[in-house]
Amino acid sequence: MNPVVAAAPGAVLRLPLLPGERWWGGAAAEGRSMPYAADYSFDLRDLRGNQGMPLLLSNRGRWVHSTGTFTFEVGAEALTVTPHAEASVIEHADGFDDLRGAYRDVMSRCYPATGALPDPLLFTAPQYNLWIETVFEPTQQKVLDYAERLLAEGFPPGVLMIDDQWSASYGDWTFHRGRFPDPAAMVARLHDLGFKVMLWLVPYVTPDSPTARTLFEAGYLLPDPAERYPAAVGLWWNGLSASLDLGHPDAVAWFQETLQRLHTDFGIDGFKFDGGDAEWWRQLGVADPEAYTHTWNRLGLAWPLNEYRDAWRTAGLPLAQRQQDKYHQWDGRFGVESLIPNALAQAVTGHAFTCPDMIGGGEFRFVPAENGYDQELFVRYAQIAALFPMMQFSAAPWRVLDAEHLAIVREAALLHAEFGSEILAVAKASAATGDPVQRPLAWAYPDGGYEDVTDQFLIGDTLMVAPVTTPGASVREVRIPPGRWRADDGTVYEGPDTVTVAAPLARLPYFRAVTA
């Protein structure tokens, strides 16, 4: 291994840029800006609702890492990294040839692969989240109706997620008796239909509830810094809540015991761990809010069927990492065009097991009401997700699409299932090696000038996917890497080359490396 150079605690690191050097890393939500251009800066204390790593990687085989947050700036001549804590130490190393070499070195040193994998069903079948269809009013009947309609419409069974408000209140993780009269029977029926079942959770507790009073008396809630109230109360996206003290081992044990009861009593298979953003704990007075996010993330390790949207320093861990909630729009940070760049940003920062947001968009406040869904957008979104490591639906395709568009979206879901064993094989290899499942072309072809190709991706090194990400397109330009590549329509291309391929609405262009 090449030597690691450590700056003095709290010291600023300034690295002169090498010729042609480009940098990735930091916040996955900034994927559209990667690799970074000159005059870019970012503060890792605000991860914009997604995964973050105190890590930067370059195509010239260099890396920069810290255990704490920092601000970094890519200038015209240098990369400058400024730690936020006086005790933080910025380390860096070089001599690893390219992006892949830098990634493998820093991961082996700091975030070695565990060999473990999230639940295989996350890779081999679509996921279905009830959020858009039920929002804050899920019921047992709505859940069963959705699942049965999926199968009737020809969609394959997979993971079914029951989202917010399945419980009586936050922290009281028991089924609401009025909305779910017999949850055990519901879960048993879903299992019979071929689904595994997940429940949505946050680490927050509704104030002045029986659960809050019990947890306060046990000392499991974060205390109020000003000692005005029984516990600290802060504002998150669903209102005012107290929070579990994740720095208290007994509070963590209580939480895991609660989840285990849901599994034992009702057959729940796993959990969607939401709401772990450091900003919520920062406003509650936690001295090291990122540490609480990291603890929240590690709770999911007990459950192979898991999902996270917010994460800090979780590279190498067997956690399913979903992108931040997207709007129903084509462009911008929350649009369709961000899906592939953000997935590649997740990948090169060590999050191997990635999932796009819900097809059509998961931010319910931006779901179209009057004019309906853009059916072209819904189709292209489904095609983009089809050959991601995971794909996730929420808005019921049969409700928002006509027969023509519904048939195309169904084919995308079936395509994911068809490729499921191949995707799972790459995921198993990733669990062993730490390499990402989904990769930028610059990962496998470092000398090809592919750094700015952010609308194509590789699954492993032999399957390349080039979806349409812009409205109204019926053709698209594809960068063909070195070697021979056979397209989904049978055409064989010799790379390196740039070609224009037909991409009518019903087609998702993908290519396989020809090895013989």
Secondary structure as GFF3:
##gff-version 3
##sequence-region A 1 516
A	DSSP	beta_strand	5	6	.	.	.	ID=ss1
A	DSSP	beta_strand	13	16	.	.	.	ID=ss2
A	DSSP	beta_strand	23	27	.	.	.	ID=ss3
A	DSSP	three_ten_helix	28	33	.	.	.	ID=ss4
A	DSSP	beta_strand	40	43	.	.	.	ID=ss5
A	DSSP	beta_strand	51	58	.	.	.	ID=ss6
A	DSSP	beta_strand	63	65	.	.	.	ID=ss7
A	DSSP	beta_strand	70	74	.	.	.	ID=ss8
A	DSSP	beta_strand	78	83	.	.	.	ID=ss9
A	DSSP	beta_strand	91	93	.	.	.	ID=ss10
A	DSSP	alpha_helix	99	110	.	.	.	ID=ss11
A	DSSP	alpha_helix	121	124	.	.	.	ID=ss12
A	DSSP	beta_strand	127	129	.	.	.	ID=ss13
A	DSSP	alpha_helix	131	134	.	.	.	ID=ss14
A	DSSP	alpha_helix	140	152	.	.	.	ID=ss15
A	DSSP	beta_strand	159	162	.	.	.	ID=ss16
A	DSSP	beta_strand	167	169	.	.	.	ID=ss17
A	DSSP	beta_strand	172	175	.	.	.	ID=ss18
A	DSSP	alpha_helix	183	192	.	.	.	ID=ss19
A	DSSP	beta_strand	196	201	.	.	.	ID=ss20
A	DSSP	beta_strand	204	205	.	.	.	ID=ss21
A	DSSP	alpha_helix	210	218	.	.	.	ID=ss22
A	DSSP	beta_strand	234	236	.	.	.	ID=ss23
A	DSSP	beta_strand	239	243	.	.	.	ID=ss24
A	DSSP	alpha_helix	249	266	.	.	.	ID=ss25
A	DSSP	beta_strand	270	273	.	.	.	ID=ss26
A	DSSP	alpha_helix	278	283	.	.	.	ID=ss27
A	DSSP	alpha_helix	289	299	.	.	.	ID=ss28
A	DSSP	three_ten_helix	300	302	.	.	.	ID=ss29
A	DSSP	beta_strand	306	308	.	.	.	ID=ss30
A	DSSP	beta_strand	311	312	.	.	.	ID=ss31
A	DSSP	beta_strand	321	322	.	.	.	ID=ss32
A	DSSP	three_ten_helix	336	338	.	.	.	ID=ss33
A	DSSP	alpha_helix	339	348	.	.	.	ID=ss34
A	DSSP	beta_strand	354	355	.	.	.	ID=ss35
A	DSSP	three_ten_helix	364	366	.	.	.	ID=ss36
A	DSSP	alpha_helix	375	386	.	.	.	ID=ss37
A	DSSP	beta_strand	392	393	.	.	.	ID=ss38
A	DSSP	alpha_helix	397	400	.	.	.	ID=ss39
A	DSSP	alpha_helix	403	418	.	.	.	ID=ss40
A	DSSP	alpha_helix	420	433	.	.	.	ID=ss41
A	DSSP	beta_strand	438	439	.	.	.	ID=ss42
A	DSSP	alpha_helix	441	444	.	.	.	ID=ss43
A	DSSP	beta_strand	457	459	.	.	.	ID=ss44
A	DSSP	beta_strand	463	465	.	.	.	ID=ss45
A	DSSP	beta_strand	475	487	.	.	.	ID=ss46
A	DSSP	beta_strand	492	502	.	.	.	ID=ss47
A	DSSP	beta_strand	510	513	.	.	.	ID=ss48
###
